Amino acid sequence: METPLTQREALQTPRPKRIRTFTASHNEILMLDAVARYHGFSKSATITSLVKKEFWRIFPQGTGEVRPDPGARVVIGGPERAP
């Protein structure tokens, strides 16, 4: 029986990339193309970057499954959000 990985080991273990699909309108694809070109990213990298920014904005301390990387600066508190 294998010993479970620690969180650090799990983060450092390379995992294969997985291809996923999504549904978007023609205008949403045009918007994605424009944002990707502006930043010089691929569409995939643009989506990933935006999801990561939004995730850490909503969950600055992470969740039960996703924790901040070792050494990451975690800000507790911060500006108040409008309801």
C-alpha positions in Angstrom: 0.0 0.0 0.0 1.4 3.4 -1.0 1.8 6.2 1.5 -0.3 9.3 0.7 1.7 12.3 -0.6 2.1 15.4 1.6 0.6 18.6 0.3 4.1 19.8 -0.7 4.8 16.6 -2.5 1.5 16.7 -4.3 2.2 20.3 -5.5 5.6 19.3 -6.8 4.5 16.1 -8.5 4.1 16.8 -12.2 0.7 16.0 -13.6 -0.2 15.7 -17.2 -2.2 18.6 -18.7 -5.7 17.7 -19.6 -7.6 19.1 -22.6 -11.0 20.5 -21.7 -13.7 22.1 -23.7 -16.1 24.9 -23.0 -19.1 26.6 -24.6 -19.0 30.2 -25.5 -20.9 32.5 -27.9 -19.2 34.0 -31.0 -18.9 37.4 -29.2 -17.3 35.7 -26.1 -14.7 34.0 -28.3 -14.0 37.4 -29.9 -13.5 38.9 -26.5 -11.3 36.1 -25.4 -9.2 36.5 -28.6 -8.8 40.2 -27.9 -7.8 39.8 -24.3 -5.3 37.0 -25.2 -3.7 39.1 -27.9 -3.5 42.1 -25.6 -1.6 40.1 -23.0 0.3 38.0 -25.5 -1.0 34.8 -24.1 -2.8 31.8 -25.7 -6.5 31.6 -25.2 -5.9 28.7 -22.8 -3.4 30.7 -20.7 -5.7 33.7 -20.7 -8.6 31.6 -19.3 -6.3 30.0 -16.7 -4.9 33.3 -15.6 -8.3 34.9 -15.2 -9.6 31.9 -13.2 -6.6 32.0 -10.9 -6.9 35.8 -10.3 -10.6 35.4 -9.5 -10.0 32.4 -7.3 -7.4 34.1 -5.1 -9.6 37.3 -5.0 -12.5 35.3 -3.6 -10.5 32.8 -1.5 -7.3 34.6 -0.4 -6.5 31.8 2.1 -7.4 29.0 -0.4 -10.0 26.3 0.2 -9.8 22.9 1.8 -8.4 21.4 -1.5 -6.4 24.3 -2.8 -3.9 25.9 -0.5 -1.5 28.8 -1.2 1.9 27.8 -2.5 4.6 27.6 0.2 6.0 31.1 0.8 3.0 32.9 -0.8 2.0 36.2 0.8 -1.5 35.8 2.3 -3.3 39.0 3.1 -6.0 38.6 5.7 -8.7 41.4 5.7 -8.2 43.9 2.9 -10.7 46.3 1.3 -14.3 45.8 2.2 -16.5 44.5 -0.6 -19.9 46.0 -1.4 -22.7 43.6 -0.7 
